[in-house]
Amino acid sequence: MERLRKAGITPEDPRMRDIWASPEESDGDGQRLDLARFTKLCQRNRRLLARAITGELVIPDFPSFMADITEIYESLLPDRRGQVADYIPQLKRVAPDQFAIAICTVDGQRFTIGDFGQSFCVQSVCKPINYCLTLEGHGAEVVHRHVGREPSGLGFNELSVNGNGLPHNPMINSGAIMSCSLIEASLDMADRFDYVADTWRRLSGGSPVGFNNAVYLSERQTADRNFALGYFMREHGAFPAGTNLIETLEFYFQCCSVELDAGALASVASTLANGGVVPLSGDRVFSTGTVQKCLSLMSSCGMYDYSGEFAFTIGLPAKSGVSGALMLVVPQVMGIAIWSPRLDALGNSVRGIEFCKQLVAKYNFHVYDSLVGDDRQGKRDPRLQKNQAAIEGTIQLLWSASKGDADGVRACLASGVAPSASDYDGRTALHLAASEGHLDAVTYLLEQGADLAATDRWGGTPLTDAENGRHTTVIEALRRAADPASATPRARKQTA
């Protein structure tokens, strides 16, 4: 049980409820199981249990990852910049300094910290989900006859359409209203909302999903701009034939008033990270193609007027809402929910943005981090086993040295691999380069402080390896490094 907890598999995990409950049911002290009972429990979800216990889930060293997230959370607690949204009266009354972070990986590893049990309205975070529902119901060709897919370059509630008379994209208010006109339009209002709420419930792995009626009424009462957007689009003929505009706007306000907590939102984000399959249940809610299109638009349009800067700096799909919610997706790795009601001037959570910056500064999650090779300025890959990066770096250094790849040796040392790192037999890069007669690699390793006296398990040194291979120039370089006075006159002159 302790191994499961450390791996991030919590007692609330719906895949494991029977396993967590069984010890208490089977023994009075709740501590011991006989072998037959233990075996029976393991067989219920053998693959997940085995991977969790052997450290093969997507984040193998989950305790270290949790410690890093906790460190970021604590560093952001004193940040009191920004104000709560005040144009919706009910949101203005939210306690401004609440703060929660929740993680859910594609393997269902979970971690929460802060006010994670406090529910909040999703607001604009509903827009990616509604867009996915339209794609599932109609397909991209039909959907994009009514809504564009380009950043607008304008405010999220700007009274504007593109050159074809359509809202610019589904991540701004006009586009989200258009999405609502396409979701199960043949059903009555109650059934349409139940359909959306049930989708949120499935995406969150069965977590409770609520509805904040006070926020809905408050938002409807102050919705002049959204009504204006609706009429503006109707004037341009953007809506599907037969659309009831007032019902569509009401439906949009209802979708924004869906309520859940940070843990549930993290599960929703992880479902998008997992290509539409809920990690906590295995339920496929959206097709991979739908998620691909949604994440593409989240990357370019998901953060209001900060979307371009966010794509440049953070490099991950995300969607924010004026409730202070921010849903971040690390594709094929995890979903993250941040909730902190204080907003910046562009309507994004101040702490949410800062969390994202610190996350990608610490980990190589930016979509283009893979392009920069070893020049990552200390970034780590949490998907690697503990110490795996160091082991792989040593292997790469030894391989490069054995092949005389001086550039590869330079890259390995620049990434932090020690020049005297050795394999199981105690053979260093200098041993291997010397034994193969690769002078350039030997010279560079010597310049970087590689240990001339290093001995392998058989007592051999780089010099004895070079001598065994009769590599004259390498022998001379090693002797000169050990004792410049022992070099030939020509070598001494070149050294001087």
Secondary structure, 3 states (H helix, E strand, C coil): CHHHHHCCCCCCCCCCHHHHHHHHHHCCCCCCCCHHHHHHHHHHCHHHHHHHHCCCCCCCCHHHHHHHHHHHHHHHCCCCCCECCCCCHHHHCCCCCCCEEEEEECCCCEEEEECCCCCEECHHHHHHHHHHHHHHHHCHHHHCCCCCCCCCCCCCCCCCCCCCCCCCCCCCHHHHHHHHHHCCCCCCHHHHHHHHHHHHHHHCCCCCCEECHHHHHHHHHCCHHHHHHHHHHHHCCCCCCCCCHHHHHHHHHHHHCEEECHHHHHHHHHHHHCCCECCCCCCECCCHHHHHHHHHHHHHHCCHHHHHHHHHHCCCCEEECCCCEEEEEECCCEEEEEECCCECCCCCEHHHHHHHHHHHHHECCCCCHHHHCCCCCCCECCCCCCCHHHHHHHHHHHHHHHCCCHHHHHHHHHCCCCCCCECCCCCEHHHHHHHHCCHHHHHHHHHCCCCCCCCCCCCCCHHHHHHHCCCHHHHHHHHHHHCHHHCCHHHHHHHC
